[in-house]
Amino acid sequence: MLRQTNIILAIESSCDDTAAAVLKDRKVLSNFVANQNLIHKAYGGIVPELASRAHQSKIIPVVSHALTEANIDKKELTAIAYTQGPGLLGSLLVGSSFAKSLSIALNIPLLPINHMQGHLLAHFIEDENFIPPDFPFLGVTLSGGHTQLILVKEYFKMELIGTSLDDAIGEAFDKCGKRMGLNYPAGHQIDKLAKDGDHTRFNFPINNLKGYNVSYSGIKTSFTNFIQKQKDPKFITKNLNDLCASLQYTLIQIILIKIEKAAQDYGISQIVIGGGVAANSEIRKQLNNIAKSKNWKVFLPSIVYSTDNAAMIGIAGYYKLLQKNYGSISDSPQARLKI
């Protein structure tokens, strides 16, 4: 007897991107994202109240676009997956409320998903380059809100072994970029400018915390103090490329040291990367270099699945659906949902 084909609508609204995707089992039929960069650019960071209001105005057209692009009628859906957390509570409320309402209207299962698990499970999306990792593996989430090292034993059996004690790596990119006069979000700009810079020109501290935890507040403070001490008003302009290269190198080295330590201690040779900072060209380069020298297998997501998107929520929902691990209307969004 053939297994029923599952068609899942996925909704992601954890931060400042309103996203919807439609998956047919593990294959993505559509994956649409409406970002809010222009809204938050003027403030140099995300304003939670403005983010939630933007989600409210965008969620219906975004979901409609995803269904139309996938050529799927809502009556064909077999389940709805949505981001339960972690994230901005107001933003999560918009996505979860919409998902619950549609679930009730269509009388189909509801699948609450941990956003960070979604980033790692994105590697199980079936596409033309489909080579999924085997369990167990070391999962590393790198984003504006999280920096985590996770021992992944099964699809939803994950153990957090290391995290940032303060700023996330993406947050450090953005805040240091602001010190240099770059627009929000600054990570992509720093990556681009660093390509023409010398990372050995300026030295910034790399902390040595015990275990697998990391900290980015120290380098942020050090970088800020270094900039403020410069007497030449044109110092940043004259040295922008080298500053970006040196800063980026240090931010990446902090997490690479912990990845190497965790992989060695746990005897794991498969490293799975997820999150928006996974799109950074230098960290992709450094990870591939380490993989060659240590005979690791490093799984880097395609750029489209690196930043926040609904396809990763959909693939996590697919595996929850197979396990019949359904949610309920009483499930509440959680800003600090644990892995």
DONU-254009 format. One record per residue (C-alpha): chain; residue number from 1; x, y, z. Coordinates in steps of 0.1 Angstrom, whole numbers, plus 5000, padded with zeros to 4 digits. Layout:
REM DONU-254009
['A',NUM,[X,Y,Z]]
...
REM end
This chain:
REM DONU-254009
['A',1,[5000,5000,5000]]
['A',2,[5014,5034,4989]]
['A',3,[5019,5060,5016]]
['A',4,[4998,5091,5012]]
['A',5,[5015,5122,4998]]
['A',6,[5017,5150,5023]]
['A',7,[5012,5186,5012]]
['A',8,[5023,5209,5040]]
['A',9,[5019,5247,5042]]
['A',10,[5046,5262,5064]]
['A',11,[5046,5296,5080]]
['A',12,[5077,5314,5094]]
['A',13,[5073,5347,5114]]
['A',14,[5099,5345,5141]]
['A',15,[5116,5379,5135]]
['A',16,[5114,5403,5106]]
['A',17,[5107,5380,5077]]
['A',18,[5072,5369,5068]]
['A',19,[5076,5336,5049]]
['A',20,[5054,5309,5036]]
['A',21,[5062,5277,5017]]
['A',22,[5045,5247,5003]]
['A',23,[5061,5213,5004]]
['A',24,[5051,5180,4988]]
['A',25,[5067,5156,5012]]
['A',26,[5104,5166,5012]]
['A',27,[5103,5186,4980]]
['A',28,[5097,5224,4980]]
['A',29,[5069,5236,4956]]
['A',30,[5072,5272,4967]]
['A',31,[5092,5292,4992]]
['A',32,[5083,5329,4994]]
['A',33,[5098,5355,5018]]
['A',34,[5088,5391,5023]]
['A',35,[5115,5409,5043]]
['A',36,[5112,5441,5063]]
['A',37,[5147,5456,5058]]
['A',38,[5134,5490,5046]]
['A',39,[5112,5493,5077]]
['A',40,[5140,5487,5102]]
['A',41,[5169,5502,5083]]
['A',42,[5163,5537,5097]]
['A',43,[5166,5524,5133]]
['A',44,[5198,5504,5128]]
['A',45,[5181,5472,5141]]
['A',46,[5147,5454,5144]]
['A',47,[5119,5473,5162]]
['A',48,[5097,5445,5176]]
['A',49,[5064,5464,5174]]
['A',50,[5070,5474,5138]]
['A',51,[5079,5439,5129]]
['A',52,[5047,5424,5143]]
['A',53,[5026,5450,5125]]
['A',54,[5043,5443,5092]]
['A',55,[5036,5406,5097]]
['A',56,[5000,5413,5101]]
['A',57,[4998,5432,5069]]
['A',58,[5019,5407,5049]]
['A',59,[5009,5373,5061]]
['A',60,[4977,5368,5039]]
['A',61,[4993,5379,5006]]
['A',62,[5025,5359,5014]]
['A',63,[5006,5327,5021]]
['A',64,[4984,5333,4990]]
['A',65,[5015,5338,4969]]
['A',66,[5031,5306,4981]]
['A',67,[4999,5286,4974]]
['A',68,[4995,5301,4939]]
['A',69,[5032,5295,4930]]
['A',70,[5029,5259,4941]]
['A',71,[4996,5255,4922]]
['A',72,[4980,5241,4953]]
['A',73,[4945,5249,4966]]
['A',74,[4942,5252,5004]]
['A',75,[4918,5223,5004]]
['A',76,[4946,5200,4992]]
['A',77,[4967,5207,5023]]
['A',78,[4973,5179,5047]]
['A',79,[4989,5198,5075]]
['A',80,[5001,5233,5086]]
['A',81,[5036,5238,5101]]
['A',82,[5044,5271,5119]]
['A',83,[5072,5286,5139]]
['A',84,[5064,5283,5176]]
['A',85,[5097,5299,5187]]
['A',86,[5122,5311,5196]]
['A',87,[5118,5347,5183]]
['A',88,[5100,5380,5189]]
['A',89,[5068,5372,5207]]
['A',90,[5046,5397,5187]]
['A',91,[5059,5383,5155]]
['A',92,[5054,5347,5166]]
['A',93,[5018,5355,5176]]
['A',94,[5009,5366,5141]]
['A',95,[5022,5334,5124]]
['A',96,[5008,5310,5151]]
['A',97,[4974,5327,5152]]
['A',98,[4971,5325,5114]]
['A',99,[4982,5289,5113]]
['A',100,[4958,5278,5141]]
['A',101,[4929,5296,5124]]
['A',102,[4935,5279,5091]]
['A',103,[4941,5245,5108]]
['A',104,[4906,5248,5124]]
['A',105,[4890,5259,5092]]
['A',106,[4905,5230,5071]]
['A',107,[4904,5205,5100]]
['A',108,[4940,5194,5094]]
['A',109,[4969,5188,5118]]
['A',110,[4989,5216,5133]]
['A',111,[5027,5213,5136]]
['A',112,[5045,5237,5159]]
['A',113,[5082,5239,5150]]
['A',114,[5113,5251,5168]]
['A',115,[5129,5276,5145]]
['A',116,[5165,5265,5153]]
['A',117,[5157,5229,5146]]
['A',118,[5143,5240,5113]]
['A',119,[5176,5256,5104]]
['A',120,[5194,5223,5108]]
['A',121,[5167,5201,5093]]
['A',122,[5168,5223,5061]]
['A',123,[5195,5199,5050]]
['A',124,[5169,5172,5046]]
['A',125,[5150,5191,5019]]
['A',126,[5151,5170,4987]]
['A',127,[5165,5189,4958]]
['A',128,[5189,5183,4929]]
['A',129,[5218,5182,4953]]
['A',130,[5201,5160,4979]]
['A',131,[5228,5145,5002]]
['A',132,[5215,5146,5037]]
['A',133,[5238,5141,5068]]
['A',134,[5237,5109,5089]]
['A',135,[5229,5109,5126]]
['A',136,[5246,5118,5149]]
['A',137,[5261,5151,5137]]
['A',138,[5272,5184,5152]]
['A',139,[5247,5211,5144]]
['A',140,[5259,5247,5144]]
['A',141,[5233,5275,5142]]
['A',142,[5247,5309,5133]]
['A',143,[5223,5338,5131]]
['A',144,[5215,5373,5143]]
['A',145,[5198,5359,5174]]
['A',146,[5216,5326,5181]]
['A',147,[5250,5310,5181]]
['A',148,[5246,5274,5192]]
['A',149,[5265,5241,5191]]
['A',150,[5240,5212,5191]]
['A',151,[5245,5174,5193]]
['A',152,[5219,5160,5170]]
['A',153,[5211,5124,5176]]
['A',154,[5178,5121,5157]]
['A',155,[5154,5145,5139]]
['A',156,[5140,5159,5172]]
['A',157,[5165,5145,5197]]
['A',158,[5189,5174,5201]]
['A',159,[5212,5184,5229]]
['A',160,[5225,5220,5233]]
['A',161,[5261,5217,5243]]
['A',162,[5273,5253,5237]]
['A',163,[5258,5287,5231]]
['A',164,[5267,5324,5231]]
['A',165,[5266,5339,5266]]
['A',166,[5257,5373,5253]]
['A',167,[5256,5386,5217]]
['A',168,[5251,5362,5188]]
['A',169,[5276,5362,5159]]
['A',170,[5251,5379,5136]]
['A',171,[5244,5406,5162]]
['A',172,[5281,5412,5165]]
['A',173,[5284,5417,5128]]
['A',174,[5255,5442,5127]]
['A',175,[5266,5462,5158]]
['A',176,[5302,5465,5147]]
['A',177,[5291,5473,5112]]
['A',178,[5270,5502,5127]]
['A',179,[5302,5515,5144]]
['A',180,[5317,5517,5109]]
['A',181,[5287,5536,5095]]
['A',182,[5273,5506,5076]]
['A',183,[5236,5502,5071]]
['A',184,[5215,5475,5089]]
['A',185,[5219,5446,5083]]
['A',186,[5256,5449,5080]]
['A',187,[5268,5413,5078]]
['A',188,[5265,5410,5040]]
['A',189,[5283,5444,5035]]
['A',190,[5312,5434,5058]]
['A',191,[5315,5401,5039]]
['A',192,[5317,5420,5006]]
['A',193,[5341,5446,5018]]
['A',194,[5364,5421,5035]]
['A',195,[5371,5404,5002]]
['A',196,[5394,5433,4993]]
['A',197,[5409,5436,5028]]
['A',198,[5438,5422,5048]]
['A',199,[5426,5403,5079]]
['A',200,[5461,5405,5095]]
['A',201,[5461,5443,5095]]
['A',202,[5443,5447,5128]]
['A',203,[5442,5423,5158]]
['A',204,[5411,5418,5180]]
['A',205,[5408,5395,5211]]
['A',206,[5396,5359,5208]]
['A',207,[5383,5348,5242]]
['A',208,[5391,5314,5257]]
['A',209,[5359,5303,5275]]
['A',210,[5358,5268,5290]]
['A',211,[5337,5242,5273]]
['A',212,[5318,5250,5241]]
['A',213,[5302,5283,5250]]
['A',214,[5312,5315,5231]]
['A',215,[5311,5352,5238]]
['A',216,[5309,5381,5213]]
['A',217,[5305,5410,5237]]
['A',218,[5342,5413,5243]]
['A',219,[5352,5417,5206]]
['A',220,[5323,5441,5201]]
['A',221,[5336,5463,5230]]
['A',222,[5372,5460,5219]]
['A',223,[5363,5470,5183]]
['A',224,[5342,5500,5195]]
['A',225,[5370,5512,5218]]
['A',226,[5396,5508,5190]]
['A',227,[5375,5529,5166]]
['A',228,[5369,5556,5192]]
['A',229,[5406,5559,5200]]
['A',230,[5415,5568,5164]]
['A',231,[5423,5605,5160]]
['A',232,[5420,5606,5123]]
['A',233,[5383,5614,5114]]
['A',234,[5388,5595,5081]]
['A',235,[5404,5564,5097]]
['A',236,[5374,5542,5090]]
['A',237,[5370,5553,5054]]
['A',238,[5407,5548,5047]]
['A',239,[5409,5514,5063]]
['A',240,[5373,5501,5058]]
['A',241,[5383,5469,5039]]
['A',242,[5410,5459,5063]]
['A',243,[5387,5466,5093]]
['A',244,[5360,5444,5078]]
['A',245,[5384,5416,5070]]
['A',246,[5401,5417,5105]]
['A',247,[5367,5419,5123]]
['A',248,[5352,5391,5102]]
['A',249,[5382,5368,5107]]
['A',250,[5381,5372,5144]]
['A',251,[5343,5366,5147]]
['A',252,[5346,5335,5127]]
['A',253,[5377,5322,5145]]
['A',254,[5358,5324,5178]]
['A',255,[5332,5298,5167]]
['A',256,[5356,5277,5146]]
['A',257,[5377,5270,5177]]
['A',258,[5346,5257,5195]]
['A',259,[5335,5236,5165]]
['A',260,[5368,5219,5163]]
['A',261,[5369,5212,5200]]
['A',262,[5333,5198,5201]]
['A',263,[5339,5176,5171]]
['A',264,[5371,5162,5186]]
['A',265,[5356,5156,5220]]
['A',266,[5325,5139,5207]]
['A',267,[5343,5120,5180]]
['A',268,[5320,5135,5153]]
['A',269,[5331,5141,5117]]
['A',270,[5298,5155,5103]]
['A',271,[5293,5192,5108]]
['A',272,[5259,5207,5098]]
['A',273,[5256,5245,5096]]
['A',274,[5224,5265,5097]]
['A',275,[5213,5301,5100]]
['A',276,[5217,5334,5082]]
['A',277,[5254,5338,5090]]
['A',278,[5259,5304,5071]]
['A',279,[5257,5326,5040]]
['A',280,[5289,5343,5049]]
['A',281,[5315,5335,5022]]
['A',282,[5345,5335,5046]]
['A',283,[5330,5310,5071]]
['A',284,[5320,5287,5042]]
['A',285,[5356,5289,5029]]
['A',286,[5372,5283,5064]]
['A',287,[5348,5254,5071]]
['A',288,[5356,5237,5038]]
['A',289,[5393,5241,5044]]
['A',290,[5391,5226,5079]]
['A',291,[5370,5197,5064]]
['A',292,[5397,5189,5040]]
['A',293,[5424,5189,5066]]
['A',294,[5405,5169,5091]]
['A',295,[5385,5146,5067]]
['A',296,[5352,5160,5079]]
['A',297,[5320,5162,5061]]
['A',298,[5306,5198,5063]]
['A',299,[5271,5204,5052]]
['A',300,[5264,5241,5043]]
['A',301,[5229,5251,5033]]
['A',302,[5222,5267,5000]]
['A',303,[5219,5305,5004]]
['A',304,[5181,5304,5000]]
['A',305,[5178,5281,5030]]
['A',306,[5204,5300,5051]]
['A',307,[5184,5330,5060]]
['A',308,[5150,5327,5077]]
['A',309,[5126,5309,5054]]
['A',310,[5094,5287,5056]]
['A',311,[5108,5257,5037]]
['A',312,[5129,5248,5067]]
['A',313,[5098,5249,5089]]
['A',314,[5080,5228,5063]]
['A',315,[5106,5200,5063]]
['A',316,[5107,5199,5101]]
['A',317,[5069,5197,5099]]
['A',318,[5071,5168,5075]]
['A',319,[5091,5147,5099]]
['A',320,[5068,5156,5128]]
['A',321,[5039,5146,5106]]
['A',322,[5054,5112,5099]]
['A',323,[5058,5107,5136]]
['A',324,[5022,5119,5142]]
['A',325,[5037,5144,5166]]
['A',326,[5009,5169,5163]]
['A',327,[5004,5202,5181]]
['A',328,[4972,5217,5194]]
['A',329,[4954,5250,5195]]
['A',330,[4965,5254,5231]]
['A',331,[5002,5255,5222]]
['A',332,[5015,5290,5229]]
['A',333,[5043,5308,5210]]
['A',334,[5075,5309,5231]]
['A',335,[5101,5337,5227]]
['A',336,[5127,5316,5244]]
['A',337,[5118,5281,5232]]
['A',338,[5146,5257,5239]]
['A',339,[5161,5234,5213]]
REM end
